[in-house]
Amino acid sequence: MSSVRIQRPHSLGSQEVRRRFGEVESSLQQHYGLTLAWEGLDGAFHGHGVTGQVQVAEDHIAIDMHLGIMLWPFAHRIQESLEQQVDRLLAS
């Protein structure tokens, strides 16, 4: 299984980052078929050939994504796209 890990520092506070991430959940579900379940500031997601976790902390966000074999060839593109989305989310 191929993995993608993204970690970004922020100074927004955990509740604000969690709120902002919630705003993009419907887009993730619509475009990628991902379902996200939150337990406090930790989220677990899954979709077609994808599983992972989101951890929101007071000063950083970490996303670990595990790709199934069919998505391995796209790992680099998926990581770049996710990094751009997280950077926009934190900059807004």
Secondary structure, 3 states (H helix, E strand, C coil): CEEEEEEEECCCCHHHHHHHHHHHHHHHHHHHCCEEEEECCEEEEEECCEEEEEEECCCEEEEEEEECHHHHHHHHHHHHHHHHHHHHHHHC
